[in-house]
Amino acid sequence: MAYVEVNKNSIAKNSRKIVELAKSNGVEVAGVTKVVCGDPEIAVSLVENGITEIGESRLENVARMKGAGINPSFILLRLPEKSRFPQVVELVDSVLIGDLENLSRLKEISSETEKKLKFIYMVDTGDLREGVMFYEAQEVLEKAFAIVGKDLDGIGTNLGCFGGVIATPEKFEILLNLGESLKRTTGYPVRRYSAGNTASLPLLEDKSLPEGINHFRLGESIMCGTDVTNNRRVPGTLQNTFTLVGEIIELAEKPSLPIGDIGHDAFGRIPRFLDKGNRMKAILDLGEQDVVPSGLTPLETGCEIIHASSDHLIVDITDSEKSFAVGDSIPFRMSYGALLRVMTSPYVRKVYL
């Protein structure tokens, strides 16, 4: 059975590095665990190494961590359906939100309990994911304050995740200016400016983060040591945090080109192959259901991923110096997207180092 090795020591080191970098810039960090499905073993490593707030997008993951006795502050990064709003109030401490109707309903439910739920209202500064568009935000933020008052804990934005928009000081100045406008009209100073994710780390590194931005939500940089938006490794972090290991279930020499007319594969793609003659190919016990194959990098030199179906990963091992047999394993480094699917798959065993 395929498995993923979780190197908790490397995750711990990344946590300390990122928290230290943020703290030196006056920034608090919410460690985001959604890529690992709120895995309690991993969440403990974060909390033990400087993370005091955990960011999650799924209530199931929050409940899972709380059930394991992990109790930092929790911030919900994405709302569930309205029927589950009572669980939101019960399970988390603050919420990212970008809709006045949902804000009003959550405030109503919160008021019926002793739980004081805090809200960070999201402003879309151009990445086109959640939140009110920045050029319409001032009026909406005033309405949000009228609904929840001082429970409006902050304003935030997201960059890089959807539109791939690069974080710049100018993007964050938008938030600061909106906060100043809100203070002038309501007398209320915004406490948290939640402006950053991993794509925003370069602003911490080169000291160009505008003064006043004080909260980042960070997952990829801690879990993978990478920053996919800026196509780089995060300086000072480790990338050996997760290793996927697949087992060879079949091994044979076969032509490099399929024989016959080529149509679409099982996922609607038209596969393309190079004619390299006969090649030694290994089939591994992994597939699209378990991982994003394009996000895998073989850790054995000379191995090349050819293609994958839902349950088969085809690897060309012809040029490898290692001699393989059925039952042997091949390890892989994973991208953030590949890790996300692996940790979600019930068919990939998790092994903690």
KAKA-V858148 format. One record per run of one state. SS is the DSSP state (helix for helix, strand for strand, loop for the rest). FROM is the first residue (numbers start at 0). LEN is the number of residues. If there is no record, write none. Layout:
BEGIN
ss=[SS SS]
from=[FROM FROM]
len=[LEN LEN]
END
This chain:
BEGIN
ss=[loop strand loop helix loop strand loop helix loop helix loop strand loop helix loop strand loop helix loop strand loop helix loop strand loop strand helix strand loop helix loop strand loop helix loop strand loop helix loop strand loop strand loop strand loop strand loop helix strand loop strand loop strand loop strand loop helix loop strand loop]
from=[0 2 6 7 23 27 32 33 36 39 48 52 56 58 67 72 76 81 91 93 97 99 111 117 124 131 133 151 156 168 186 191 196 197 205 214 218 219 223 225 227 231 233 241 255 277 284 292 295 298 303 308 312 316 328 334 335 344 348 352]
len=[2 4 1 16 4 5 1 3 3 9 4 4 2 9 5 4 5 10 2 4 2 12 6 7 7 2 18 5 12 18 5 5 1 8 9 4 1 4 2 2 4 2 8 14 22 7 8 3 3 5 5 4 4 12 6 1 9 4 4 1]
END
